Amino acid sequence: MKSLSVVECSSNEEVIVKEPSVDGTSRTFAFDRVFGPNSRQIEVYMSVVHPVIKEVLAGYNCTVFAYGQTGTGKTFTMEGERSNNESFTWSNCLYGCGSTNGVENEQMDLKIHLSLQRPRRSTYGYFGAIMQDPLSGIIPRTLSNLFDEVGIQQVEHTVRVIFFEVYSEEIIDLLSSLNDKTKIRLDEKSTNKDAVVVRGLKTETVCSANEAYAILQRGCLKRHKASTLLNKESSKSHAIFSIVVDMKEELLEGEERQKTGQLNLVDLAGSENIGQSGAMDKKAHEAGGINQSLLTIGRVITALVERKSHIPYRYVQ
Ligand SMILES: Nc1ncnc2c1ncn2[C@@H]1O[C@H](COP(=O)(O)OP(=O)(O)OP(=O)(O)O)[C@@H](O)[C@H]1O
């Protein structure tokens, strides 16, 4: 069926939405950055997340969310996929290297050089196979970039990862052993004015991007997913992959300072029009819960941005 596109990305910062039913009517929305339908994973990564790595290594806590309607590509953007092309098989690609600066990296998706030498050092580090696979999403790219960056800066560091999901109001540790869906409840003590702390999650210390990626994949297998009319593998939970970097900084005169940066990479469940997704009974109830929690997170973000004295972390049903 031929469908009409009602959305036009008129620039990098503007989207025009046309109303096909009303002749000539259109509305323009402004954004910090717009990625059109032909945008590639690497463009999204370089523009949105690459600048954040610097902040994390300076000891800040940062969060990147994927938020949107079901089937619009949140999981594709955050996790990405793996190319079938053998050139991108990571085990073959451990020594893969490509062009070495931001501009040239735009070309890297298309042109891959495999070499048995170690990747070349560059402005942004050693872009390995993870960066070169055009389908790699934000999380693998972040891991690759982060390990490159600590290597270049020669910072003494420890990297830990945590991976959990929020499904039907429960927190499930995705890193506990495969068949054991460890449920963790948030208690009053876990919430303070500035942050919600989830206690008792398994933390894995990782020494390389590949090791961390294997953990990501293991956790993804445990995520709650279901097939709907709009997405055959629709995520039914909000997933949070956190990377914690402990660093030791050498100061002048032999002094040392510890600092910790954290990056939370969040793939939210999609909002769903129950009529369109075909959800019924338990699935309809589940979709209602997801919509409610997305509404709540929107309210929390608005309250934080407006610096309200009360942040509605807890909603009353
Ligand atoms: N930019 C893209 N290029 C190619 N395929 C894409 C792209 N974005 C999404 N897809 C494909 O569209 C389908 C739905 O994407 P995805 O599962 O990422 O959506 P989602 O927003 O996470 O959905 P949900 O909220 O239901 O979990 C997947 O098969 C994915 O491979």
The ligand as a Tripos MOL2 file, in Angstrom:
@<TRIPOS>MOLECULE
LIG
   31    33     1     0     0
SMALL
NO_CHARGES

@<TRIPOS>ATOM
      1 N1         17.0840    3.0830   11.1140 N.pl3     1 LIG1
      2 C1         16.6940    1.8320   10.8740 C.ar      1 LIG1
      3 N2         17.1580    1.1800    9.8230 N.ar      1 LIG1
      4 C2         16.7790   -0.0950    9.5670 C.ar      1 LIG1
      5 N3         15.9070   -0.8000   10.3300 N.ar      1 LIG1
      6 C3         15.4130   -0.1860   11.3980 C.ar      1 LIG1
      7 C4         15.7780    1.1600   11.7410 C.ar      1 LIG1
      8 N4         15.1100    1.4920   12.8610 N.ar      1 LIG1
      9 C5         14.3810    0.4210   13.1960 C.ar      1 LIG1
     10 N5         14.5460   -0.5900   12.3250 N.ar      1 LIG1
     11 C6         13.8820   -1.8950   12.3610 C.3       1 LIG1
     12 O1         12.5210   -1.6480   12.7490 O.3       1 LIG1
     13 C7         12.0710   -2.6540   13.6420 C.3       1 LIG1
     14 C8         11.5780   -2.0030   14.9370 C.3       1 LIG1
     15 O2         12.6800   -1.3510   15.5540 O.3       1 LIG1
     16 P1         12.9270   -1.3880   17.1350 P.3       1 LIG1
     17 O3         12.6200   -2.7270   17.7180 O.co2     1 LIG1
     18 O4         14.2660   -0.8200   17.3560 O.co2     1 LIG1
     19 O5         11.7950   -0.3560   17.5850 O.3       1 LIG1
     20 P2         11.4780    0.1460   19.0730 P.3       1 LIG1
     21 O6         11.2240    1.6070   18.9770 O.co2     1 LIG1
     22 O7         12.5560   -0.2860   20.0210 O.co2     1 LIG1
     23 O8         10.1240   -0.6240   19.3540 O.3       1 LIG1
     24 P3          9.4340   -1.0280   20.7770 P.3       1 LIG1
     25 O9          9.1340    0.2260   21.4890 O.co2     1 LIG1
     26 O10         8.1940   -1.7580   20.3080 O.co2     1 LIG1
     27 O11        10.3980   -1.9280   21.4680 O.co2     1 LIG1
     28 C9         13.2490   -3.5980   13.8870 C.3       1 LIG1
     29 O12        13.0670   -4.7160   13.0310 O.3       1 LIG1
     30 C10        14.4610   -2.8050   13.4380 C.3       1 LIG1
     31 O13        15.4550   -3.6480   12.9120 O.3       1 LIG1
@<TRIPOS>BOND
     1     1     2 1
     2     2     3 ar
     3     2     7 ar
     4     3     4 ar
     5     4     5 ar
     6     5     6 ar
     7     6     7 ar
     8     6    10 ar
     9     7     8 ar
    10     8     9 ar
    11     9    10 ar
    12    10    11 1
    13    11    12 1
    14    11    30 1
    15    12    13 1
    16    13    14 1
    17    13    28 1
    18    14    15 1
    19    15    16 1
    20    16    17 2
    21    16    18 1
    22    16    19 1
    23    19    20 1
    24    20    21 2
    25    20    22 1
    26    20    23 1
    27    23    24 1
    28    24    25 2
    29    24    26 1
    30    24    27 1
    31    28    29 1
    32    28    30 1
    33    30    31 1
@<TRIPOS>SUBSTRUCTURE
     1 LIG1         1 GROUP 0 **** ****
